[in-house]
Amino acid sequence: MTWSDEPYPKNPDPPKVVLPRTLNPPKIKKGFYSGQDVTAMKRGIARAGLWPWQPDEWDDGYSDTFAGVTSSGEGPVHSGVKGFQRANGIDQTGILGVNTFEALRTSLVPDGLQNEGQPLFDSVALGLLESYQKAGSANVPDLGPVWSGGKSILDQDLTHITGGLPDYPAFDDCFYAGKAVIAPERLEITGQSSASPGDAFYATGDSKLRYWFGHLTSSPANGQWFNKGQTLSYVLEQYQGGGSHVHVGIDARDLIGKPLEAHSDYSHGAKPIGQQLEEALG
């Protein structure tokens, strides 16, 4: 795709969706936005030809590169939000606010691109926006998985208690030695521990949830921040307690005022974490 002075074709019947929140690049405003709404925006901008179509490789963070404040490559396909703003005569700030969202909502894929003539927001993007708005209305934090390909923490149930930490009920996940363990939300490393076998550490998320990650190859330094989806450590190769896995203990008292419900015998069947948070926060 090359730059064009012609505006994007308009959708005569645009979807009835609204901007969930204004997204600011971290370079412009301190903080990092992540969530399903960001993934929806990436789908729209990519279908507009201004971001590489690589859904399996995207995270759900609103980075400076996607905003176009910093470059990830040459040409329009890497220009992100600022490229879309340029093409639509909107101030090129990289801030995805009402005007930019309205252009996304009401525009069609231009001629010459795959899916030409279709809305920039496809059915998947619309579903993500709807899902994000529902979760936000219940004040439930938007938590991701602890490994790429895993399910969200919200969909996990707690099967046992972390040894010596009764307020950290836990689940085991990612049963693959050497697999990267990633941050389920933006979090700070707050303490060091050990897992016997392996390394372990404490972390506190933006949601106020506290975590204990164990059976890993190494531990990040205290005070280090990780954005959602960034690699924290790697699963240790070991043969005890069910073999290689990451142990994830969660202390929810600062968020909901009580520990999460859990089983104590490594069996499934406790309420999913997301359901517990929704009942407490809704």
N, C-alpha and C positions, 0 to 999 in steps of 0.2 A: 504494500500500500504506500502511496505517496501523498504528501500534503495536498489538500484541495481547499479552494476558497468557497466551495459550495457547501451549504449546511447539510447536516444529516437529514434524510427524508423523514417526514413526520408520520406518526401512527395515527390514523383516523379514529381508532378505538383503543386508546392507551389503557393499561391496567390500572385499577384503582388501588394504588399503594401509596404510602406516605414515607417520608424520610424518618427512620427511627431516631437518628441522632446525627449531629454534625461531626464529621471525622476530620481531625486536624493532624497533619504530619508531625511526628515527634520533634523534628528539627525546628518547627515553628512554635509548638506548644508542648511543654513538658508533659510526658505521659505517653502511653502506648495503647491504642485502641485495638481490640480483637473481638471477634465474634462472627456469627453466621451472617450478619448484615454486611460485614466486610467482604466475605466470600461472594455474596450476591453482587456487590459492586465490581469485584474482579471479573465475574462472568460477563457483566454488561460491558465493561471497558474492553475486555478481550474480544467479545463479539463485535465491538466497534472497530477492531483492528489495531488497537493501541496498547495491547499487552499480550505477551505470548500465551497462546491457548495451551496451558499445561495444568489442568485441574488437579491431576494426581500429585503434582509437586508444589502446589500452593499451600501456604499456611493461611490462617484467617486473621493475620495481623495487618494493620494499616501502616505500612512501612514508608519511609521517605522515598524509596525507589519507586514503589507503586504510585505514590502521590505525584511523582515526577520532580520532587525537590532535589533529589540526587539521581544520577543516571545509572542504569543497569546495562546499558547497551546503546548502540547507535540507531537512529531512525525512528519514525513514528511508532513502530510496533513496541518500542520500549519507553514511550513517552508517558504512559499511564494517564492519570487524572488530568495533569496539566496539558497533555496533548489533546484530550477530549475537550477541555476548556478552550484551548486555542481554536480548535475546529468549529466550536459553537459560539465564538465571540464572547466568551465569559472570561473575566479576569483570571489570569493564570497564577493562582495562589497555591494550588495543590490541596486546598481545603475543599472537601466534598460537602457542600452545604445545600441549601434549598434550590438555588438556581441550577447547579450542576446535576442534582438529583432529578429535577424536573426535566432537564434535557435528556437524561438517561431514560426516564420513564416514558417520554413521549416520542422517542426516536426509533427508527428502524435500522437494521443492518444495511449499509450502503451497497450499491451494485459492485460486483467484482469480488466480494468477499463470500466465504462460505456462509450459508443461511441468509443470503441477501433477501431483503424485503420482509424479514421476520423482526419482531420486537427485540431490542437490545437485552431486555430482561426476559430470559426464557422461563419455562415453567419451573425449572430447578431453582433459579434465582428468586422467583416469586415465592416459592415454598420456603426458602431460607429466610426471606424477609418476614413472612407470616410467623414462622416458628420463633424467630428472634423476638418479635414483638410480644408473642404470648409468654415467652420465658421472662422477658423484661417486666411484664405487667405483674408477675408473681414475685419479683425481686430475687429470683433464683439466679445465682452467678452462672455465667456461660463457661462451663468447664469442658475441656477437651480430654483426649486420652492421654495415657502416660507412655505410649509408644505409637509410632506411625503404623496405622492399620488396626489399632485397638479401638475399643468403644469408649465413649465418654465416661468420665467418672460418674456423671449423673445416672448412668445406666448400670453401674456396678452395685452389687449388694455386698455387705460386709460379712465375712465368714469366720473371723476369729479376732482375738485381742492381741495387740502387740505386747510381747513379753516385757513385763516390768513397767508398762505404760498403759494402765487400764482405761485412760480416756482417749486412746488412739486405736479404736477398732479398725480392722484392716481387711484388705483383699489382696490376693496374689495375682499377678498378671505378667504377660510377656515372658513366656517360658522358653526363651531363646538366648543362649549364651552369646555375648558380644553384641546384642541388639541395643540400639540407643534408647535410653529412657529420656523422655521429653517433658517439659513443664506443661501441666494441664491448664495453667493460667499464669499471668505475670506474678512472679514470686521472688522473695529474697531468702538467701541461705542464712539461717539464724543460729545453727549449732552443729557440732560434730558428734558422731556416735560410732558404734560398731555393731555389726550384725551377726557375727560368728556363725557362718563364714561371711566374709566380705566387709566392705565399708558401708557406712550409713550416715545420714545427716538429717537435720531438721530444716524446714522451710516454712515461710508464712506467705500466703497468697494475698493479692489485692482484695479478695473476697472476705478476708479475715480467717479463712480456714488455715489450720496448721497441719503440716505434713511431716511424716517420718518415712523416708525412703531407705530401704535396706537391701542387702545382698548384691552390692554393686562393686565395680572395679576400683572406684575412686570417689572422693567427695569434693565438691567445689568449696572454695574458700568462703568463710563467713563474711557477710556483707555484700556478696556478689548478687546481682540481679539478673534474672532470666526472663525474657519475654515468652509468652505462650508459644509452644512448639519448638523452642530451642532445646538443644541437647544438654541434659544435666550430667549424665554419666552413662555407664554401660552395664548390662547384666553380667554378673560374674559367672564363670563356668564352675559349677560345684554340683555335688551329688548328695547333699543332705536335704531333708525336709521337702521332698518332692522334686529335687533337682533345681536347675537354674531358673530363676524368676526374680522379679522385683516385688518386694513387699511394700505396700502403700498403706500406712496408718494415717488416719484423719481425725483431728481434734476439732469439733465444730462448736465448742462451747462459746467462743467469742462471737460467733455468728448467730447461733440460735439459742444460746443459754443453757444447753444441755448436751451430753454426748449423743452421738448417733446410735441408733439401734443396730444390734449385730448378733449373729450367732457366735457361739464360742467353741464349736467343734469342727470347724472347717467345712461345714455344710452350707448349701445355698438355701435361700428362702426368706431371708430378711428383706424388709422393704428396700427398694432401690434408693440410693442416696438422693437422687433428684426428687423422688416422691417425698422423702422425709423433709428435704429443704423446702419444697413447695408447701407442705402442710404447716411447717413452722413459720414461714415467711409470708405466705399468701394472705 
